[in-house]
Amino acid sequence: MTEEPRDHEFSDGQGFGDPYDEFDLDPPELSVGTDEIDPVDAHALADQLDEEQIASDDVDAETLLDVALEYVRINRHEQATEAFERTARYADDERVEQEAWVNKGVAHAELEEYDAAIGAYREALDIDDESEHAATTETNLAYALWEFGRTEEALEHAERAVEIDPRFAQAWYNRGFFLNERGLAEDALTAFDNAIRLGYRSADLLEEKAIALEQLGEDERAEEVAEEAEQLRSENEEQLMDAADNQRLRE
């Protein structure tokens, strides 16, 4: 029987922010008033999204991809998954096809459809498992596998992510988490320290590091790191509250 995984706040490796600009989930060219206007209607692309009304040769896959990404931005993830799949089907460029499959996986994960997310990420890796974006795809796949209860496979793909890109800090963090889960505290601690050296620092990472230190019998250091995690979490919450207050003032 598969064990139910404990809650884990994964890194932001699910999406494709810097330095993965080609996978941007917020394309500036589609900046519209999404509270009032459907992005598809706003760009007159309804016919392009209807397979019965347009020949595949006439479809601009990159435009379809932008529409799908805009759906993600406004949290319409179900529509996004459909648009990403059509993008992948129509794309002649493997880069565009891979991007569509990866972001389809992201959208499924947002819907907690982890089986579908796993399938989408595997499709992306089948296209090119050594591309500049392969490490991010591998860490996304590890996340989906973890959420789906396939924890051993999750560790394998977390390991693969850091093999592909040893400077991918978020991948080191996720690798450390999986190692912690298996009681490999010393290796987990090394992974967390690598993530910190590469510029990734979060309250979740520090909490996991404290767990690893405690397992290694370094109780004093574990307590110090746990306090640091608590302080960082409080600072983050304060910043969120300040941002919300500023937003209300602007309104």
C-alpha positions as CSV (number, residue, x, y, z in Angstrom):
1,M,0.0,0.0,0.0
2,T,1.4,3.4,-1.0
3,E,2.1,5.7,1.9
4,E,0.3,9.1,1.9
5,P,3.0,11.7,1.4
6,R,3.2,14.4,4.1
7,D,2.5,18.0,3.1
8,H,5.4,19.7,1.4
9,E,5.7,23.2,0.0
10,F,7.8,22.6,-3.1
11,S,10.0,25.2,-4.6
12,D,8.8,27.5,-7.4
13,G,10.3,25.2,-9.9
14,Q,6.8,24.3,-11.1
15,G,6.7,27.3,-13.4
16,F,9.3,28.8,-15.6
17,G,10.5,32.1,-14.3
18,D,14.0,33.5,-14.7
19,P,16.3,32.1,-16.2
20,Y,13.7,30.1,-18.1
21,D,12.2,33.1,-19.9
22,E,10.9,31.1,-22.8
23,F,8.5,29.4,-20.5
24,D,7.1,32.7,-19.0
25,L,3.6,32.2,-17.6
26,D,2.8,35.9,-17.9
27,P,3.5,37.0,-21.5
28,P,3.5,40.8,-21.7
29,E,2.0,40.9,-25.2
30,L,-1.3,39.5,-23.8
31,S,-1.7,42.2,-21.1
32,V,-5.5,42.9,-21.2
33,G,-8.2,43.8,-18.7
34,T,-8.9,40.2,-17.8
35,D,-11.4,41.1,-15.1
36,E,-13.7,42.4,-17.8
37,I,-12.5,40.7,-21.0
38,D,-12.0,37.1,-22.0
39,P,-8.4,37.0,-23.4
40,V,-9.5,34.8,-26.2
41,D,-12.3,37.2,-27.3
42,A,-9.9,40.1,-26.8
43,H,-7.5,38.6,-29.4
44,A,-10.2,37.3,-31.8
45,L,-8.9,33.8,-31.6
46,A,-12.1,31.9,-30.9
47,D,-12.0,30.3,-34.4
48,Q,-8.5,29.2,-33.9
49,L,-9.5,27.3,-30.8
50,D,-12.2,25.4,-32.7
51,E,-10.8,22.5,-34.6
52,E,-13.8,22.2,-36.8
53,Q,-13.5,25.7,-38.2
54,I,-9.8,25.9,-39.1
55,A,-7.3,23.8,-40.9
56,S,-4.2,22.7,-38.9
57,D,-1.9,24.3,-41.5
58,D,-3.4,27.7,-40.8
59,V,-2.9,27.6,-37.0
60,D,-0.3,29.8,-35.5
61,A,0.9,27.5,-32.6
62,E,2.8,30.3,-30.9
63,T,-0.3,32.4,-30.7
64,L,-2.3,29.5,-29.3
65,L,0.4,29.1,-26.7
66,D,0.1,32.7,-25.7
67,V,-3.6,32.3,-25.3
68,A,-3.1,29.2,-23.1
69,L,-0.6,31.0,-21.0
70,E,-3.0,33.8,-20.5
71,Y,-5.6,31.3,-19.3
72,V,-3.1,30.2,-16.7
73,R,-2.5,33.7,-15.6
74,I,-6.2,34.3,-14.8
75,N,-6.5,30.9,-13.1
76,R,-8.7,29.2,-15.8
77,H,-6.6,26.1,-15.7
78,E,-9.1,23.7,-17.3
79,Q,-9.3,25.9,-20.5
80,A,-5.5,26.2,-20.3
81,T,-5.0,22.4,-20.5
82,E,-7.1,22.1,-23.6
83,A,-5.4,25.0,-25.3
84,F,-1.9,23.7,-24.4
85,E,-2.8,20.3,-25.9
86,R,-4.0,21.9,-29.1
87,T,-0.8,23.9,-29.3
88,A,1.3,20.7,-28.9
89,R,-0.8,19.0,-31.7
90,Y,-0.4,21.9,-34.1
91,A,3.2,22.9,-33.4
92,D,5.8,22.3,-36.1
93,D,8.6,23.6,-33.8
94,E,9.7,21.1,-31.2
95,R,10.6,23.9,-28.8
96,V,7.0,25.2,-28.9
97,E,5.6,21.7,-28.6
98,Q,7.8,21.0,-25.6
99,E,6.8,24.2,-23.9
100,A,3.1,23.4,-24.5
101,W,3.4,20.0,-22.9
102,V,5.4,21.3,-19.9
103,N,2.9,24.1,-19.2
104,K,0.0,21.7,-19.7
105,G,1.5,19.7,-16.8
106,V,1.7,22.9,-14.7
107,A,-2.0,23.6,-15.4
108,H,-3.0,20.0,-14.5
109,A,-1.0,20.3,-11.3
110,E,-2.8,23.4,-10.3
111,L,-6.0,21.4,-10.7
112,E,-4.5,18.6,-8.6
113,E,-4.8,16.3,-11.6
114,Y,-1.4,14.8,-10.9
115,D,-1.7,11.7,-13.1
116,A,-2.4,14.0,-16.1
117,A,0.5,16.3,-15.1
118,I,2.9,13.4,-15.0
119,G,1.8,12.3,-18.5
120,A,2.3,15.9,-19.9
121,Y,5.8,16.2,-18.3
122,R,6.8,12.8,-19.8
123,E,5.6,14.0,-23.2
124,A,7.9,17.0,-22.9
125,L,10.9,14.9,-21.9
126,D,10.3,12.5,-24.7
127,I,10.8,15.4,-27.1
128,D,14.1,16.4,-25.6
129,D,15.4,15.2,-22.2
130,E,18.6,17.2,-22.4
131,S,17.3,20.7,-23.4
132,E,18.1,23.8,-21.4
133,H,14.6,23.4,-19.7
134,A,15.0,19.6,-18.9
135,A,16.0,20.2,-15.3
136,T,12.9,22.3,-14.6
137,T,10.7,19.7,-16.3
138,E,12.3,16.9,-14.2
139,T,11.7,18.8,-11.0
140,N,8.1,19.5,-12.0
141,L,7.7,15.8,-12.7
142,A,9.2,14.9,-9.3
143,Y,6.7,17.2,-7.7
144,A,3.7,15.6,-9.5
145,L,5.0,12.1,-8.7
146,W,5.3,13.0,-5.0
147,E,1.8,14.4,-4.9
148,F,0.5,11.3,-6.7
149,G,2.1,9.1,-4.0
150,R,5.0,7.7,-6.1
151,T,7.7,8.9,-3.8
152,E,10.6,6.6,-5.0
153,E,10.2,7.8,-8.6
154,A,10.0,11.4,-7.3
155,L,13.5,11.1,-5.8
156,E,14.8,9.6,-9.0
157,H,13.6,12.6,-11.0
158,A,14.8,15.1,-8.4
159,E,18.3,13.4,-8.7
160,R,18.0,13.7,-12.5
161,A,17.2,17.4,-12.3
162,V,20.4,18.3,-10.4
163,E,22.5,16.0,-12.7
164,I,21.3,18.0,-15.7
165,D,21.7,21.4,-14.0
166,P,23.9,21.4,-10.9
167,R,23.2,25.2,-10.5
168,F,19.4,24.8,-10.3
169,A,18.9,25.7,-6.6
170,Q,15.2,24.8,-6.4
171,A,16.1,21.3,-7.6
172,W,18.6,20.9,-4.8
173,Y,16.0,21.9,-2.3
174,N,13.5,19.4,-3.6
175,R,16.2,16.7,-3.7
176,G,17.0,17.5,0.0
177,F,13.3,17.1,0.9
178,F,13.1,13.6,-0.6
179,L,16.3,12.5,1.0
180,N,15.0,13.8,4.4
181,E,11.9,11.7,3.9
182,R,14.1,8.6,3.5
183,G,16.1,9.3,6.6
184,L,19.2,10.3,4.7
185,A,19.8,13.4,6.8
186,E,23.4,13.9,6.0
187,D,22.8,13.9,2.2
188,A,19.7,16.0,2.7
189,L,21.7,18.6,4.6
190,T,24.3,18.8,1.8
191,A,21.5,19.4,-0.7
192,F,19.9,22.2,1.4
193,D,23.3,23.9,1.8
194,N,23.9,23.7,-2.0
195,A,20.5,25.3,-2.6
196,I,21.3,28.1,-0.1
197,R,24.7,28.7,-1.7
198,L,23.0,29.0,-5.1
199,G,20.7,31.7,-3.8
200,Y,17.6,29.8,-2.8
201,R,16.4,30.6,0.7
202,S,12.9,30.1,2.1
203,A,11.2,29.3,5.4
204,D,10.3,25.8,4.1
205,L,13.9,25.1,3.2
206,L,15.1,26.2,6.6
207,E,12.5,24.1,8.4
208,E,13.6,21.0,6.4
209,K,17.2,21.8,7.2
210,A,16.4,22.0,10.9
211,I,14.8,18.5,10.6
212,A,17.9,17.1,9.0
213,L,20.1,18.7,11.7
214,E,17.9,17.2,14.5
215,Q,18.1,13.8,12.9
216,L,21.9,14.1,13.0
217,G,21.8,15.0,16.7
218,E,22.8,18.6,16.2
219,D,20.0,19.9,18.4
220,E,21.5,23.4,19.1
221,R,22.0,24.2,15.4
222,A,18.6,22.7,14.5
223,E,17.0,25.1,17.0
224,E,18.8,28.1,15.6
225,V,17.8,27.2,12.0
226,A,14.2,26.6,13.1
227,E,14.1,30.1,14.7
228,E,15.5,31.6,11.5
229,A,12.8,29.8,9.5
230,E,10.1,31.2,11.8
231,Q,11.5,34.7,11.6
232,L,11.7,34.5,7.8
233,R,8.1,33.3,7.6
234,S,6.9,36.2,9.8
235,E,8.8,38.7,7.6
236,N,7.2,37.2,4.4
237,E,3.7,37.4,6.0
238,E,4.3,41.1,6.9
239,Q,5.4,41.8,3.3
240,L,2.2,40.2,2.0
241,M,0.0,42.2,4.4
242,D,1.8,45.4,3.4
243,A,1.3,44.6,-0.3
244,A,-2.4,43.9,0.3
245,D,-2.7,47.2,2.1
246,N,-1.0,49.1,-0.7
247,Q,-3.3,47.5,-3.2
248,R,-6.4,48.5,-1.3
249,L,-5.1,52.1,-1.1
250,R,-4.6,52.2,-4.9
251,E,-8.1,51.0,-5.4
